[in-house]
Amino acid sequence: MFARNTLKLRLRRCTRQTRSLASISTSTSFSPTSVGPFQVFDRTAKRLQKDRAALRDDGDRSRTVDYVRNEVAETLIERLLDINRKFKSILDVGSGAGHFSKLLETSMTDKVVMLDSSEATLRRDTDTNFEVKVERIHADEENLLEVIPRNSQEAIVSCLNLHWVNDLPEALVPDGVFIGALFGGETLFELRTSLQLAEVDLEGGISPHVSPMTDSRDMSNLLGRAGFTLLTVDVDEIMVRYPSMWELMDDLRDMGESNAVVGRRQFIHRDTLAAASAIYKELHGRPDGTIPATFQVIYVIGWKPAPSQPKPLERGSGKTNLKDVL
């Protein structure tokens, strides 16, 4: 496991804009008192947030904030290149506008299938941006098997989407590979702590404003319980600097990354936000006046078991004594 710190300086004009409220789910099946134990996220709210982000200014605002997803997509491509195999097709689950798919070359695959719950995001960019053949499927990732047959995919990739998915069905063929990247638990810890301190001070309590995210130590167990083998998990951190907390929150909205936790508060008092901004700058501000925002990214690779895969030797079958080597 390794960590690599990537520092990006992103300064732009500090134009103040009104932050839109988190969307209210219109799903008739949603009830805060009847949601199952695994229903952490409001999928309808997340779809609406992504649609609005992709449609704002004809997609220009959304393209401006592609910087995190583009960098993660480049890292995922590096991991795909480490696999010495050309795939007939790759399924990009939660593809968004195709940040990963745009980097695919004909030497890697003949075709990519992009699947996303947000149709506006899915069709934001035209096919001319892709080198390989593209098929787009508008469907909820959690209902994957309604549009993708079981045991049909050689490779499935997910670029920064799984942190909003309650449960993801499995559609790989034996010896198929899953390559994913999702935000880890340390993502936006500066924003989370600043909001919590401001709420405790002004409102006497706290509520979740940043999505709960998994820890890197849990990913191996989760993949193993899902039936994957030959697991690889590593962690990266991307740090981005902003003029203030307001620009960070604007960019999160334009990324479609606003809060979509079930039971979330629908608004934050402006006094609380102003206090959080001051706390953010006081605790984490840099000498140049900017504030940092940390995006922790967990990269995972897992293979569906198959008889042709290499297997460890049986215990006690070794013929060389380790003492002789040392």
NUTOR-810696 format. One record per residue (C-alpha): residue in three letters; x, y negated, z. Coordinates in steps of 0.25 Angstrom, whole numbers, plus 5000, padded with zeros to 4 digits. Example, Ala and Ser with C-alpha at 12.3 -4.5 7.8 and 13.67 -1.06 7.14 Angstrom:
<sites>
+--------+------+------+------+
: residu :   px :   py :   pz :
+--------+------+------+------+
:    ALA : 5049 : 5018 : 5031 :
:    SER : 5055 : 5004 : 5029 :
+--------+------+------+------+
</sites>
This chain:
<sites>
+--------+------+------+------+
: residu :   px :   py :   pz :
+--------+------+------+------+
:    MET : 5000 : 5000 : 5000 :
:    PHE : 5005 : 4986 : 4997 :
:    ALA : 5001 : 4972 : 4997 :
:    ARG : 5004 : 4961 : 4987 :
:    ASN : 5001 : 4947 : 4990 :
:    THR : 4998 : 4938 : 4978 :
:    LEU : 4997 : 4923 : 4980 :
:    LYS : 4989 : 4915 : 4970 :
:    LEU : 4987 : 4900 : 4971 :
:    ARG : 4974 : 4896 : 4966 :
:    LEU : 4971 : 4881 : 4968 :
:    ARG : 4960 : 4874 : 4960 :
:    ARG : 4951 : 4862 : 4962 :
:    CYS : 4944 : 4862 : 4975 :
:    THR : 4930 : 4860 : 4970 :
:    ARG : 4920 : 4862 : 4980 :
:    GLN : 4908 : 4871 : 4976 :
:    THR : 4896 : 4876 : 4984 :
:    ARG : 4898 : 4891 : 4987 :
:    SER : 4886 : 4899 : 4983 :
:    LEU : 4879 : 4908 : 4994 :
:    ALA : 4881 : 4923 : 4994 :
:    SER : 4870 : 4929 : 4985 :
:    ILE : 4858 : 4936 : 4992 :
:    SER : 4855 : 4950 : 4987 :
:    THR : 4842 : 4951 : 4979 :
:    SER : 4843 : 4966 : 4980 :
:    THR : 4829 : 4972 : 4985 :
:    SER : 4837 : 4984 : 4991 :
:    PHE : 4845 : 4975 : 5000 :
:    SER : 4842 : 4974 : 5015 :
:    PRO : 4851 : 4970 : 5026 :
:    THR : 4845 : 4980 : 5035 :
:    SER : 4845 : 4992 : 5025 :
:    VAL : 4858 : 4991 : 5019 :
:    GLY : 4866 : 5004 : 5019 :
:    PRO : 4879 : 5005 : 5026 :
:    PHE : 4887 : 5003 : 5014 :
:    GLN : 4880 : 4991 : 5008 :
:    VAL : 4889 : 4981 : 5012 :
:    PHE : 4888 : 4972 : 5000 :
:    ASP : 4876 : 4965 : 4993 :
:    ARG : 4878 : 4970 : 4979 :
:    THR : 4867 : 4961 : 4973 :
:    ALA : 4873 : 4949 : 4980 :
:    LYS : 4887 : 4952 : 4974 :
:    ARG : 4881 : 4954 : 4960 :
:    LEU : 4875 : 4940 : 4961 :
:    GLN : 4887 : 4934 : 4966 :
:    LYS : 4896 : 4940 : 4955 :
:    ASP : 4885 : 4936 : 4944 :
:    ARG : 4885 : 4922 : 4949 :
:    ALA : 4900 : 4921 : 4950 :
:    ALA : 4902 : 4926 : 4935 :
:    LEU : 4891 : 4917 : 4930 :
:    ARG : 4896 : 4904 : 4937 :
:    ASP : 4902 : 4894 : 4926 :
:    ASP : 4900 : 4905 : 4915 :
:    GLY : 4910 : 4914 : 4923 :
:    ASP : 4921 : 4904 : 4923 :
:    ARG : 4921 : 4903 : 4938 :
:    SER : 4922 : 4918 : 4940 :
:    ARG : 4934 : 4918 : 4930 :
:    THR : 4941 : 4908 : 4938 :
:    VAL : 4941 : 4917 : 4951 :
:    ASP : 4945 : 4930 : 4944 :
:    TYR : 4959 : 4928 : 4950 :
:    VAL : 4958 : 4938 : 4961 :
:    ARG : 4951 : 4949 : 4952 :
:    ASN : 4961 : 4947 : 4941 :
:    GLU : 4973 : 4949 : 4949 :
:    VAL : 4967 : 4962 : 4956 :
:    ALA : 4963 : 4967 : 4942 :
:    GLU : 4977 : 4966 : 4937 :
:    THR : 4982 : 4974 : 4949 :
:    LEU : 4971 : 4985 : 4946 :
:    ILE : 4976 : 4985 : 4932 :
:    GLU : 4990 : 4988 : 4937 :
:    ARG : 4985 : 5000 : 4945 :
:    LEU : 4977 : 5005 : 4933 :
:    LEU : 4990 : 5005 : 4925 :
:    ASP : 4997 : 5013 : 4936 :
:    ILE : 4988 : 5024 : 4931 :
:    ASN : 4994 : 5031 : 4919 :
:    ARG : 4980 : 5033 : 4912 :
:    LYS : 4972 : 5027 : 4902 :
:    PHE : 4957 : 5028 : 4905 :
:    LYS : 4946 : 5029 : 4895 :
:    SER : 4937 : 5019 : 4903 :
:    ILE : 4939 : 5011 : 4916 :
:    LEU : 4927 : 5007 : 4925 :
:    ASP : 4929 : 4993 : 4931 :
:    VAL : 4919 : 4993 : 4943 :
:    GLY : 4915 : 4980 : 4948 :
:    SER : 4922 : 4974 : 4936 :
:    GLY : 4918 : 4960 : 4937 :
:    ALA : 4922 : 4952 : 4925 :
:    GLY : 4933 : 4963 : 4922 :
:    HIS : 4945 : 4958 : 4929 :
:    PHE : 4951 : 4972 : 4928 :
:    SER : 4945 : 4977 : 4915 :
:    LYS : 4951 : 4965 : 4908 :
:    LEU : 4965 : 4970 : 4911 :
:    LEU : 4963 : 4984 : 4905 :
:    GLU : 4970 : 4988 : 4893 :
:    THR : 4967 : 4998 : 4882 :
:    SER : 4979 : 5006 : 4888 :
:    MET : 4972 : 5008 : 4901 :
:    THR : 4958 : 5011 : 4896 :
:    ASP : 4949 : 5011 : 4884 :
:    LYS : 4937 : 5005 : 4891 :
:    VAL : 4933 : 4998 : 4904 :
:    VAL : 4919 : 4998 : 4910 :
:    MET : 4916 : 4986 : 4919 :
:    LEU : 4905 : 4987 : 4929 :
:    ASP : 4900 : 4976 : 4938 :
:    SER : 4887 : 4973 : 4946 :
:    SER : 4888 : 4958 : 4941 :
:    GLU : 4884 : 4957 : 4926 :
:    ALA : 4889 : 4943 : 4925 :
:    THR : 4903 : 4946 : 4930 :
:    LEU : 4903 : 4959 : 4922 :
:    ARG : 4901 : 4951 : 4909 :
:    ARG : 4908 : 4938 : 4913 :
:    ASP : 4920 : 4940 : 4903 :
:    THR : 4919 : 4946 : 4888 :
:    ASP : 4925 : 4958 : 4883 :
:    THR : 4936 : 4950 : 4876 :
:    ASN : 4943 : 4950 : 4889 :
:    PHE : 4945 : 4965 : 4889 :
:    GLU : 4955 : 4973 : 4882 :
:    VAL : 4947 : 4987 : 4884 :
:    LYS : 4933 : 4990 : 4880 :
:    VAL : 4923 : 4985 : 4891 :
:    GLU : 4910 : 4990 : 4895 :
:    ARG : 4902 : 4982 : 4906 :
:    ILE : 4892 : 4988 : 4915 :
:    HIS : 4883 : 4980 : 4924 :
:    ALA : 4880 : 4988 : 4936 :
:    ASP : 4882 : 4989 : 4951 :
:    GLU : 4895 : 4995 : 4955 :
:    GLU : 4888 : 5003 : 4967 :
:    ASN : 4879 : 5009 : 4956 :
:    LEU : 4891 : 5013 : 4947 :
:    LEU : 4885 : 5027 : 4944 :
:    GLU : 4873 : 5022 : 4938 :
:    VAL : 4881 : 5017 : 4926 :
:    ILE : 4894 : 5025 : 4927 :
:    PRO : 4893 : 5040 : 4927 :
:    ARG : 4899 : 5047 : 4939 :
:    ASN : 4913 : 5054 : 4936 :
:    SER : 4914 : 5046 : 4923 :
:    GLN : 4926 : 5035 : 4925 :
:    GLU : 4941 : 5037 : 4924 :
:    ALA : 4944 : 5024 : 4931 :
:    ILE : 4936 : 5015 : 4939 :
:    VAL : 4942 : 5001 : 4943 :
:    SER : 4936 : 4991 : 4953 :
:    CYS : 4942 : 4977 : 4954 :
:    LEU : 4938 : 4969 : 4966 :
:    ASN : 4924 : 4974 : 4967 :
:    LEU : 4923 : 4985 : 4977 :
:    HIS : 4923 : 4976 : 4989 :
:    TRP : 4908 : 4972 : 4985 :
:    VAL : 4904 : 4987 : 4983 :
:    ASN : 4896 : 4995 : 4993 :
:    ASP : 4899 : 5008 : 4987 :
:    LEU : 4905 : 5012 : 4973 :
:    PRO : 4901 : 5025 : 4966 :
:    GLU : 4912 : 5034 : 4960 :
:    ALA : 4912 : 5037 : 4945 :
:    LEU : 4926 : 5042 : 4942 :
:    VAL : 4930 : 5055 : 4935 :
:    PRO : 4940 : 5064 : 4942 :
:    ASP : 4954 : 5058 : 4942 :
:    GLY : 4947 : 5045 : 4939 :
:    VAL : 4953 : 5033 : 4946 :
:    PHE : 4947 : 5021 : 4954 :
:    ILE : 4955 : 5008 : 4955 :
:    GLY : 4950 : 4997 : 4963 :
:    ALA : 4953 : 4984 : 4970 :
:    LEU : 4944 : 4978 : 4981 :
:    PHE : 4946 : 4967 : 4991 :
:    GLY : 4951 : 4971 : 5004 :
:    GLY : 4948 : 4967 : 5019 :
:    GLU : 4958 : 4956 : 5019 :
:    THR : 4952 : 4948 : 5008 :
:    LEU : 4948 : 4934 : 5011 :
:    PHE : 4951 : 4936 : 5026 :
:    GLU : 4955 : 4921 : 5026 :
:    LEU : 4941 : 4917 : 5022 :
:    ARG : 4934 : 4928 : 5031 :
:    THR : 4941 : 4923 : 5043 :
:    SER : 4939 : 4908 : 5040 :
:    LEU : 4924 : 4911 : 5038 :
:    GLN : 4923 : 4919 : 5051 :
:    LEU : 4930 : 4909 : 5060 :
:    ALA : 4921 : 4898 : 5054 :
:    GLU : 4908 : 4905 : 5057 :
:    VAL : 4912 : 4909 : 5071 :
:    ASP : 4915 : 4895 : 5074 :
:    LEU : 4903 : 4888 : 5068 :
:    GLU : 4892 : 4899 : 5068 :
:    GLY : 4896 : 4909 : 5079 :
:    GLY : 4898 : 4921 : 5071 :
:    ILE : 4903 : 4927 : 5058 :
:    SER : 4897 : 4934 : 5045 :
:    PRO : 4903 : 4941 : 5034 :
:    HIS : 4907 : 4932 : 5022 :
:    VAL : 4918 : 4940 : 5016 :
:    SER : 4915 : 4954 : 5011 :
:    PRO : 4920 : 4966 : 5020 :
:    MET : 4931 : 4973 : 5013 :
:    THR : 4938 : 4986 : 5014 :
:    ASP : 4952 : 4987 : 5020 :
:    SER : 4963 : 4993 : 5012 :
:    ARG : 4965 : 5004 : 5023 :
:    ASP : 4951 : 5009 : 5020 :
:    MET : 4952 : 5011 : 5005 :
:    SER : 4960 : 5024 : 5005 :
:    ASN : 4949 : 5030 : 5014 :
:    LEU : 4938 : 5025 : 5006 :
:    LEU : 4944 : 5030 : 4993 :
:    GLY : 4947 : 5043 : 4999 :
:    ARG : 4933 : 5045 : 5004 :
:    ALA : 4927 : 5041 : 4990 :
:    GLY : 4935 : 5053 : 4985 :
:    PHE : 4947 : 5046 : 4978 :
:    THR : 4961 : 5052 : 4978 :
:    LEU : 4975 : 5047 : 4975 :
:    LEU : 4972 : 5034 : 4982 :
:    THR : 4979 : 5021 : 4981 :
:    VAL : 4976 : 5008 : 4989 :
:    ASP : 4984 : 4996 : 4990 :
:    VAL : 4982 : 4981 : 4994 :
:    ASP : 4984 : 4968 : 4988 :
:    GLU : 4982 : 4954 : 4992 :
:    ILE : 4979 : 4942 : 4983 :
:    MET : 4980 : 4928 : 4990 :
:    VAL : 4973 : 4916 : 4983 :
:    ARG : 4974 : 4902 : 4988 :
:    TYR : 4962 : 4892 : 4987 :
:    PRO : 4961 : 4877 : 4990 :
:    SER : 4951 : 4880 : 5001 :
:    MET : 4941 : 4891 : 5006 :
:    TRP : 4930 : 4884 : 4997 :
:    GLU : 4937 : 4888 : 4984 :
:    LEU : 4939 : 4902 : 4989 :
:    MET : 4925 : 4904 : 4992 :
:    ASP : 4921 : 4898 : 4978 :
:    ASP : 4930 : 4908 : 4971 :
:    LEU : 4925 : 4919 : 4979 :
:    ARG : 4911 : 4915 : 4974 :
:    ASP : 4916 : 4914 : 4960 :
:    MET : 4922 : 4928 : 4961 :
:    GLY : 4908 : 4934 : 4966 :
:    GLU : 4915 : 4937 : 4979 :
:    SER : 4905 : 4930 : 4988 :
:    ASN : 4900 : 4938 : 5000 :
:    ALA : 4890 : 4949 : 4997 :
:    VAL : 4890 : 4957 : 5010 :
:    VAL : 4876 : 4962 : 5014 :
:    GLY : 4870 : 4953 : 5025 :
:    ARG : 4880 : 4941 : 5022 :
:    ARG : 4876 : 4927 : 5026 :
:    GLN : 4871 : 4919 : 5014 :
:    PHE : 4878 : 4906 : 5018 :
:    ILE : 4889 : 4900 : 5026 :
:    HIS : 4887 : 4887 : 5033 :
:    ARG : 4895 : 4876 : 5027 :
:    ASP : 4901 : 4872 : 5040 :
:    THR : 4906 : 4886 : 5042 :
:    LEU : 4912 : 4886 : 5028 :
:    ALA : 4919 : 4873 : 5031 :
:    ALA : 4925 : 4878 : 5044 :
:    ALA : 4929 : 4891 : 5037 :
:    SER : 4937 : 4883 : 5026 :
:    ALA : 4944 : 4875 : 5037 :
:    ILE : 4948 : 4888 : 5045 :
:    TYR : 4952 : 4894 : 5032 :
:    LYS : 4962 : 4883 : 5029 :
:    GLU : 4967 : 4882 : 5043 :
:    LEU : 4970 : 4897 : 5045 :
:    HIS : 4974 : 4901 : 5031 :
:    GLY : 4977 : 4888 : 5023 :
:    ARG : 4990 : 4886 : 5016 :
:    PRO : 5000 : 4874 : 5017 :
:    ASP : 4996 : 4870 : 5003 :
:    GLY : 4981 : 4869 : 5007 :
:    THR : 4976 : 4881 : 5001 :
:    ILE : 4970 : 4893 : 5007 :
:    PRO : 4973 : 4908 : 5004 :
:    ALA : 4963 : 4919 : 5001 :
:    THR : 4967 : 4933 : 5002 :
:    PHE : 4961 : 4944 : 4993 :
:    GLN : 4965 : 4958 : 4998 :
:    VAL : 4964 : 4968 : 4987 :
:    ILE : 4964 : 4983 : 4989 :
:    TYR : 4968 : 4992 : 4977 :
:    VAL : 4963 : 5006 : 4977 :
:    ILE : 4965 : 5018 : 4967 :
:    GLY : 4958 : 5031 : 4969 :
:    TRP : 4957 : 5043 : 4960 :
:    LYS : 4945 : 5053 : 4959 :
:    PRO : 4950 : 5067 : 4962 :
:    ALA : 4953 : 5077 : 4951 :
:    PRO : 4960 : 5090 : 4950 :
:    SER : 4971 : 5084 : 4941 :
:    GLN : 4976 : 5074 : 4952 :
:    PRO : 4989 : 5076 : 4959 :
:    LYS : 4987 : 5082 : 4973 :
:    PRO : 4996 : 5082 : 4985 :
:    LEU : 5003 : 5095 : 4988 :
:    GLU : 4998 : 5104 : 4999 :
:    ARG : 5004 : 5102 : 5013 :
:    GLY : 5016 : 5110 : 5015 :
:    SER : 5019 : 5113 : 5001 :
:    GLY : 5031 : 5104 : 5000 :
:    LYS : 5045 : 5111 : 4998 :
:    THR : 5054 : 5099 : 5002 :
:    ASN : 5057 : 5096 : 5016 :
:    LEU : 5056 : 5081 : 5019 :
:    LYS : 5068 : 5082 : 5029 :
:    ASP : 5077 : 5087 : 5017 :
:    VAL : 5073 : 5075 : 5009 :
:    LEU : 5075 : 5065 : 5020 :
+--------+------+------+------+
</sites>
